[in-house]
Amino acid sequence: MDYDWSAADLDFRDEVRAFLDEKLTPELRRAGRLATSVYPDHEASMQWQHILHERGWAAPAWPVEHGGCDWSLTQHYIFNRESMLAGAPSLSPMGIRMVAPAIVAFGTPEQQAFYLPRILTGEVFFCQGYSEPEAGSDLAALTMAAVDDGADFVCTGSKIWTTHATAANWIFCLVRTSRAGKKQQGITFLLIDMTTPGIEIRPLVMTSGEQVQNQVFFDNVRVPKTNVLGRIDDGWTVAKYLLVHERGGAAAPMLQVMARDVATAAAEQTGPDGNPLIDDAAFAAKLAEARIRTEVLEILEYRTLSAMAQGKNPGPASSMLKILATELSQRLTELALEAAGPRGRVYQPHATAPGGPIAEFTPPADGYRSGADWQAVAPLRYFNDRAGSIYAGSNEIQRNILAKAALGL
Ligand SMILES: Cc1cc2nc3c(=O)[nH]c(=O)nc-3n(C[C@H](O)[C@H](O)[C@H](O)COP(=O)(O)OP(=O)(O)OC[C@H]3O[C@@H](n4cnc5c(N)ncnc54)[C@H](O)[C@@H]3O)c2cc1C
């Protein structure tokens, strides 16, 4: 296995770097830096998507005929890595990275022609309607009903934790069309226009004070059967395919950026002995450990990439990477909070625009904030990151997968 980039890869890296240098405005970089979770400010993210789309790079992993790039796996990795290191706002994954590959794999030519170009332009913006109040880890327990009524299904039930439901105009849902057989059978994958009568969205307020997730209620919502993706009663096949795409990706560069920011913050903060916190041996050791683990993660990502480039299945490695990346990210948000010290007390300057742009600061009268951006973000990131070990398949579930697949238990 060769971990060095080839000369062609380095040329490609330089091309990506030049593009990022030119196109990432200070405002876009700031939006990337101030993201309080995996999701940056929605407007900035869409703005960046438009810029990438103009260059043909909004959805590089799609097949070329649908607007993707003819890149090697290594080039995809380099592109993601450079984008993260440069602080580009990330794009919402639900359309481009999740439902679109499923539309490519299972969609009719009409569905592909309608959705794919619109997802690229942002005209169609999807959210994900999988989880229900009683169906999360045990997703196949879902009950949202879709009753057959001629050319339509009539849907009643609710979805929960739906990220970006208020920004989305489409939702992809798993619905129950039959109760016969095993619970994985009788599930259908439906694409639902969020403007259809009978849909109500109630935002959920997170511990961070933000409202990015929602509960979505469906009351006799009429959906044409032409909006079924794949076959009726066989939505589980589509759902599983899509989950693989939900978990992919490179996390190490993002964690490196987080670690760098922690180090910067700790250099500005006074430690217990009156010297900069970064010089405190106990703090420095904790940060060093997190950085070493990030390096290890990056090597594991390279190893997985190398296996995939040779056409091998990454197997349980994706579960291992998910656990490592989310636990490390949580660790770094803890260190960021420690670096913020008393100034990291929860203060939510953007409570006016949940999940959105950080408003201009008016530091509280007691002056516990210096007004630096990172101090506003540190507590919000800390709270948001608790969810990292829950979503996209909880870490306990990933450990179950590892126990079976890697340890044979
Ligand atoms: C921030 C955030 C964003 C999300 N966004 C979306 C979204 O956009 N769309 C969407 O559909 N869903 C979304 N989700 C939902 C997410 O997929 C679920 O929260 C997740 O699948 C866990 O399900 P649950 O919350 O019902 O917890 P449960 O499944 O009830 O689990 C509760 C606890 O029990 C543990 N547990 C459960 N089963 C087992 C087992 N067999 N072995 C060991 N431990 C187990 C879990 O690990 C967890 O710790 C989001 C969640 C969060 C927190």
The ligand as a Gaussian input file, in Angstrom:
#p B3LYP/6-31G(d) Opt

LIG

0 1
 C      -29.121000      15.634000      15.384000
 C      -29.895000      14.514000      14.781000
 C      -30.262000      14.604000      13.453000
 C      -31.016000      13.580000      12.871000
 N      -31.449000      13.731000      11.571000
 C      -32.296000      12.818000      11.057000
 C      -32.891000      13.029000       9.765000
 O      -32.640000      14.023000       9.093000
 N      -33.766000      12.093000       9.316000
 C      -34.063000      10.969000      10.015000
 O      -34.837000      10.157000       9.527000
 N      -33.544000      10.755000      11.250000
 C      -32.680000      11.655000      11.771000
 N      -32.160000      11.454000      13.034000
 C      -32.597000      10.303000      13.810000
 C      -31.525000       9.258000      14.049000
 O      -31.349000       8.472000      12.902000
 C      -31.984000       8.431000      15.259000
 O      -31.929000       9.290000      16.389000
 C      -31.116000       7.217000      15.479000
 O      -31.339000       6.272000      14.469000
 C      -31.391000       6.564000      16.851000
 O      -32.746000       6.300000      16.991000
 P      -33.582000       6.812000      18.273000
 O      -33.295000       8.261000      18.471000
 O      -34.989000       6.395000      18.079000
 O      -32.944000       6.051000      19.495000
 P      -33.195000       4.490000      19.920000
 O      -33.150000       3.637000      18.692000
 O      -34.444000       4.487000      20.740000
 O      -31.949000       4.208000      20.789000
 C      -31.817000       4.692000      22.138000
 C      -30.475000       4.205000      22.684000
 O      -30.475000       2.764000      22.714000
 C      -29.374000       2.247000      21.983000
 N      -29.773000       1.032000      21.273000
 C      -30.877000       0.850000      20.509000
 N      -30.899000      -0.393000      19.995000
 C      -29.777000      -1.020000      20.439000
 C      -29.217000      -2.318000      20.243000
 N      -29.829000      -3.233000      19.475000
 N      -28.046000      -2.612000      20.843000
 C      -27.399000      -1.691000      21.619000
 N      -27.891000      -0.428000      21.841000
 C      -29.056000      -0.113000      21.256000
 C      -29.021000       3.326000      20.975000
 O      -27.686000       3.250000      20.576000
 C      -29.292000       4.596000      21.785000
 O      -28.193000       4.891000      22.609000
 C      -31.373000      12.445000      13.627000
 C      -30.987000      12.351000      14.965000
 C      -30.265000      13.375000      15.543000
 C      -29.917000      13.252000      17.004000

